[in-house]
Amino acid sequence: MQLISGFFRFLRSGWLIPVAPALIAASLSFVAPHVSAQGLFSPAIRVNQDIVTWYELDQRLQFLTVLGIPGGSDEEVRQALIDDRLRKQAMNEAGIQVAPEDVQLGIDEFAARGQLTTEQFLQLLGEAGVAPETVRDFVADQLSWRDYISSRYLSQARPTQDEINRALGQAGGGGLQVLLSEIIIPVNPQTLAQTELLAEEIAQLQGFDAFSAAAAQYSAASTRDNGGRLDWLNISNLPPALQPVILGLQNGEVTDPISLPNAVALFQLRGLREVATGAPRYSKIDYAIYYLPGGRSADTLATAARLKEEIDTCDDLYGIAKDQPREVLDRIDAAPSEIPRDVAVELAKLDRNEVSTTLTRNNGQTLMFLMLCNRTRDLGEDTSREDVANALTQQRLQAFADSLLEQLRADATITEQ
């Protein structure tokens, strides 16, 4: 698991490294059984003036299989190597070539993220039949492509100050929104170690389907019924401390486990977009918490469901809590940075007078009936302008890269054996 995690973390450390299904392999049986040893080095695919050999196809498949990536097909591996050749041709024409020391640093990081030395990493791959040159070529191609796209498009991809303002919701125009999936796992002192281990395993999941399946199985949030999928959220609605974490993700990437009171949270990024409508920021959040004994028991959740139907606004909770101890109801008006992280995450999903029953307190023995009362708008800048600028730049560079590769494919002469 650590080696697999290291691989994907390395890939995602560059904004352009593809981890799409085209790089997924299913078995070690790619090479046709009737291809002789000599035939391994014969052309399997011609891409313009270049070739892809049967040996390269087999090496790529074995390389990815050692990393434990499930699913995919022989055809997807072929398409991935065709894309590699097209990228390399474009880079050669532009005179882009990564320095050998940078390639070595890339391999070193690759190994280190799996808690291995470079020698151990290459030995592990070698025992599975993967040549060191396969690893070096793979890393070199990825780093070169990143440099090439950056050199060609960076000036076009950089957002202007007005665009950053709009993404921050400060110019009355657009804003930056994120599309997330979530998993909220309840925890108490008795289950802490087990939950932390489970969360670490979920953090290594690859693909949207796998994360959604885990959400349906383990999450306590109401979104579990939808595979953990949230609707588009303004980035400014999220807790200030969480915003740069989300902006640092690539599509499909999962956060490290985030500790919350009585829970552990994980988020997967499914999309990032700029919108024309405003994404206002807020100086104060007004919310109410009504505490129900019994935690997430069936009876308490049923009581919470009935309560949702009975009330329309936060003020209605005062009537519900009448004649009960004062501590059963909290009405809070706080700056976003002052709100507990788990509460802030839930509030980010709510519109005015909507309710969440995801959270608990008192080691899971008390259910929090959390209701958003109001938000007070503000023009503050809790989110770093640099974080927003980087996220916009990466998004645009990826779009440029995808468009260029599509054009290269359309103009290429490709012959497959």
Beta strands, then each sheet from edge to edge (+ up, - down):
strand 1: 43-47
strand 2: 50-53
strand 3: 175-186
strand 4: 233-234
strand 5: 258-260
strand 6: 263-275
strand 7: 281-293
strand 8: 329-334
strand 9: 355-356
strand 10: 360-361
strand 11: 366-378
strand 12: 414-416
sheet 1: 2+ 1- 12+
sheet 2: 4+ 3- 6+ 5-
sheet 3: 8+ 7- 11+ 9-
sheet 4: 8+ 7- 11+ 10-
end
